[in-house]
Amino acid sequence: MAKQIIEIFEPGELTAQEQERRDRLEGIIRKNMAGFIAVGLALREIMEYQLYRSTHPTWEAYVRDRFEMSRSYAWRIHDAAVTTTLITGHNFAPEEAEASLENVANWQQNLPTNEAQVRPLAKLPMEDRAGAWFEAVKTAPQGKVTAIHVADTVKRIKGETVRQTAAKVRESLAKDEWFSPEFKGAFDAFLQEIEKAKESEFKETTREAIIRHLDALKSVVAAD
């Protein structure tokens, strides 16, 4: 997710309208510290319009001093709220989210109720997150969508994607007549190891190490 601010504001005092808006957003954050959607959307608006600039040089410093939030936690809440808007298909204003917290069914059934449920979805591309959430809802044991179940669903989806991609590579290799049977066998064995590394989320063999050595192999092949 992009974390850039499109418009840059000069440090200085807020207008009366901006100060009123900041006060309103801060009220939402304080009131809903356990309600991540409204909090995340309020934090996003404060960041995008730099409503912290009258008292703090950065958004990170502002959330730390004002709400005792670490930078990483503030970003997690921000990203989880944005992902939830993707799931609903509607870009809520913080006030609308706040009003709906007491009755989530006003938005749509089976929405995330806490940030931990949404966190595993960050491992997927933005366009795949809503589908993964609804898959988790559909397959949840006894209808209980836990963070662990969402994480398992994401892992399964990523695994299916890896297998589909690997299958296409193998199919292309099998059709290519410019490779010896021995090379095809060695390449397939290497591909299997890459699949294992990805499925284990690169716990033993890192993604960076694989890419680094693949680049080295390219140099070997290209050398005269």
VENTA-V771163 format. One record per residue. N is the residue number from 1. OMEGA is omega in whole degrees, -180 to 180 (999 if undefined). D_CENTER is the distance of its C-alpha to the mean C-alpha in Angstrom with 2 decimals. Layout:
n=N omega=OMEGA d_center=D_CENTER
n=N omega=OMEGA d_center=D_CENTER
//
This chain:
n=1 omega=-178 d_center=6.59
n=2 omega=-180 d_center=10.26
n=3 omega=180 d_center=11.74
n=4 omega=175 d_center=15.26
n=5 omega=-173 d_center=17.93
n=6 omega=-175 d_center=19.96
n=7 omega=-180 d_center=23.16
n=8 omega=179 d_center=24.79
n=9 omega=177 d_center=27.07
n=10 omega=176 d_center=30.02
n=11 omega=178 d_center=30.30
n=12 omega=-177 d_center=32.75
n=13 omega=175 d_center=33.67
n=14 omega=172 d_center=31.83
n=15 omega=179 d_center=33.84
n=16 omega=180 d_center=35.03
n=17 omega=178 d_center=32.64
n=18 omega=180 d_center=29.65
n=19 omega=177 d_center=30.82
n=20 omega=180 d_center=31.23
n=21 omega=179 d_center=27.73
n=22 omega=179 d_center=26.36
n=23 omega=-180 d_center=28.54
n=24 omega=-179 d_center=27.26
n=25 omega=177 d_center=23.55
n=26 omega=177 d_center=24.44
n=27 omega=178 d_center=26.32
n=28 omega=-178 d_center=23.36
n=29 omega=-178 d_center=21.33
n=30 omega=-176 d_center=24.35
n=31 omega=-171 d_center=25.17
n=32 omega=-178 d_center=21.82
n=33 omega=177 d_center=20.51
n=34 omega=-179 d_center=19.80
n=35 omega=-167 d_center=18.37
n=36 omega=-174 d_center=14.80
n=37 omega=180 d_center=14.53
n=38 omega=180 d_center=17.59
n=39 omega=-179 d_center=16.93
n=40 omega=-180 d_center=13.49
n=41 omega=176 d_center=15.08
n=42 omega=178 d_center=18.14
n=43 omega=-180 d_center=16.45
n=44 omega=-178 d_center=14.83
n=45 omega=177 d_center=18.34
n=46 omega=180 d_center=20.03
n=47 omega=-174 d_center=17.92
n=48 omega=-178 d_center=18.35
n=49 omega=178 d_center=22.06
n=50 omega=180 d_center=22.62
n=51 omega=176 d_center=24.51
n=52 omega=-163 d_center=24.64
n=53 omega=179 d_center=26.89
n=54 omega=-177 d_center=30.19
n=55 omega=-175 d_center=29.61
n=56 omega=-179 d_center=26.91
n=57 omega=-178 d_center=26.20
n=58 omega=176 d_center=22.38
n=59 omega=-179 d_center=19.66
n=60 omega=178 d_center=18.83
n=61 omega=-180 d_center=22.56
n=62 omega=-177 d_center=22.83
n=63 omega=178 d_center=20.30
n=64 omega=-176 d_center=21.85
n=65 omega=-172 d_center=25.38
n=66 omega=-173 d_center=25.03
n=67 omega=-178 d_center=22.85
n=68 omega=177 d_center=22.84
n=69 omega=173 d_center=19.06
n=70 omega=179 d_center=17.82
n=71 omega=-177 d_center=15.68
n=72 omega=-180 d_center=12.85
n=73 omega=179 d_center=13.24
n=74 omega=179 d_center=13.48
n=75 omega=178 d_center=10.23
n=76 omega=179 d_center=8.53
n=77 omega=178 d_center=10.71
n=78 omega=-176 d_center=10.12
n=79 omega=180 d_center=6.38
n=80 omega=179 d_center=7.33
n=81 omega=179 d_center=10.32
n=82 omega=178 d_center=9.09
n=83 omega=180 d_center=7.19
n=84 omega=176 d_center=10.58
n=85 omega=175 d_center=12.53
n=86 omega=-180 d_center=11.25
n=87 omega=-179 d_center=12.50
n=88 omega=-176 d_center=15.69
n=89 omega=-178 d_center=16.24
n=90 omega=-179 d_center=17.55
n=91 omega=-175 d_center=16.67
n=92 omega=165 d_center=18.28
n=93 omega=-180 d_center=20.16
n=94 omega=-180 d_center=19.90
n=95 omega=-180 d_center=23.43
n=96 omega=177 d_center=22.72
n=97 omega=-180 d_center=19.85
n=98 omega=-179 d_center=22.24
n=99 omega=-176 d_center=25.04
n=100 omega=-177 d_center=23.12
n=101 omega=-178 d_center=21.93
n=102 omega=-180 d_center=25.33
n=103 omega=-176 d_center=25.20
n=104 omega=180 d_center=21.79
n=105 omega=176 d_center=23.84
n=106 omega=179 d_center=24.72
n=107 omega=-173 d_center=21.37
n=108 omega=-179 d_center=20.92
n=109 omega=173 d_center=21.51
n=110 omega=173 d_center=19.08
n=111 omega=174 d_center=16.30
n=112 omega=179 d_center=14.16
n=113 omega=177 d_center=16.47
n=114 omega=-175 d_center=14.58
n=115 omega=-178 d_center=11.38
n=116 omega=178 d_center=11.79
n=117 omega=-174 d_center=11.65
n=118 omega=-172 d_center=8.21
n=119 omega=-179 d_center=6.75
n=120 omega=-179 d_center=7.26
n=121 omega=-179 d_center=5.46
n=122 omega=179 d_center=2.10
n=123 omega=-180 d_center=5.39
n=124 omega=173 d_center=6.36
n=125 omega=-177 d_center=7.27
n=126 omega=-175 d_center=6.97
n=127 omega=-178 d_center=10.50
n=128 omega=-171 d_center=10.18
n=129 omega=-179 d_center=8.03
n=130 omega=179 d_center=11.17
n=131 omega=179 d_center=13.45
n=132 omega=178 d_center=11.88
n=133 omega=-178 d_center=12.15
n=134 omega=173 d_center=15.70
n=135 omega=177 d_center=16.55
n=136 omega=178 d_center=15.76
n=137 omega=-177 d_center=17.94
n=138 omega=-174 d_center=20.62
n=139 omega=-176 d_center=20.94
n=140 omega=177 d_center=20.64
n=141 omega=-180 d_center=23.90
n=142 omega=177 d_center=26.16
n=143 omega=-179 d_center=23.49
n=144 omega=-177 d_center=21.69
n=145 omega=179 d_center=17.89
n=146 omega=177 d_center=17.12
n=147 omega=179 d_center=14.00
n=148 omega=180 d_center=15.82
n=149 omega=177 d_center=16.39
n=150 omega=179 d_center=12.83
n=151 omega=178 d_center=12.11
n=152 omega=179 d_center=15.30
n=153 omega=178 d_center=14.44
n=154 omega=180 d_center=11.29
n=155 omega=179 d_center=13.65
n=156 omega=180 d_center=16.35
n=157 omega=178 d_center=14.62
n=158 omega=178 d_center=13.63
n=159 omega=178 d_center=17.22
n=160 omega=179 d_center=18.72
n=161 omega=179 d_center=17.16
n=162 omega=-179 d_center=18.54
n=163 omega=179 d_center=21.85
n=164 omega=179 d_center=22.18
n=165 omega=179 d_center=21.68
n=166 omega=180 d_center=24.09
n=167 omega=178 d_center=26.55
n=168 omega=179 d_center=26.72
n=169 omega=-180 d_center=27.41
n=170 omega=180 d_center=30.11
n=171 omega=179 d_center=31.62
n=172 omega=-180 d_center=31.92
n=173 omega=-178 d_center=33.42
n=174 omega=-178 d_center=35.90
n=175 omega=-176 d_center=37.19
n=176 omega=-177 d_center=37.66
n=177 omega=-175 d_center=41.29
n=178 omega=177 d_center=40.94
n=179 omega=176 d_center=39.64
n=180 omega=177 d_center=41.95
n=181 omega=-179 d_center=41.42
n=182 omega=180 d_center=40.99
n=183 omega=179 d_center=38.25
n=184 omega=179 d_center=36.43
n=185 omega=180 d_center=36.69
n=186 omega=-180 d_center=35.40
n=187 omega=-180 d_center=32.49
n=188 omega=178 d_center=31.55
n=189 omega=178 d_center=31.77
n=190 omega=180 d_center=29.47
n=191 omega=178 d_center=26.95
n=192 omega=179 d_center=27.14
n=193 omega=177 d_center=26.33
n=194 omega=178 d_center=23.22
n=195 omega=180 d_center=22.14
n=196 omega=-180 d_center=22.88
n=197 omega=-180 d_center=20.94
n=198 omega=-179 d_center=17.74
n=199 omega=177 d_center=18.28
n=200 omega=-178 d_center=18.81
n=201 omega=173 d_center=15.60
n=202 omega=-179 d_center=18.15
n=203 omega=-178 d_center=19.67
n=204 omega=177 d_center=23.18
n=205 omega=-174 d_center=22.93
n=206 omega=176 d_center=20.22
n=207 omega=-178 d_center=18.60
n=208 omega=180 d_center=20.19
n=209 omega=179 d_center=23.55
n=210 omega=-179 d_center=23.56
n=211 omega=-179 d_center=22.83
n=212 omega=-178 d_center=25.42
n=213 omega=174 d_center=28.06
n=214 omega=177 d_center=27.43
n=215 omega=179 d_center=28.11
n=216 omega=179 d_center=31.24
n=217 omega=177 d_center=32.35
n=218 omega=179 d_center=32.07
n=219 omega=179 d_center=34.41
n=220 omega=-178 d_center=36.80
n=221 omega=-177 d_center=36.93
n=222 omega=-177 d_center=37.42
n=223 omega=177 d_center=40.14
n=224 omega=999 d_center=43.73
//
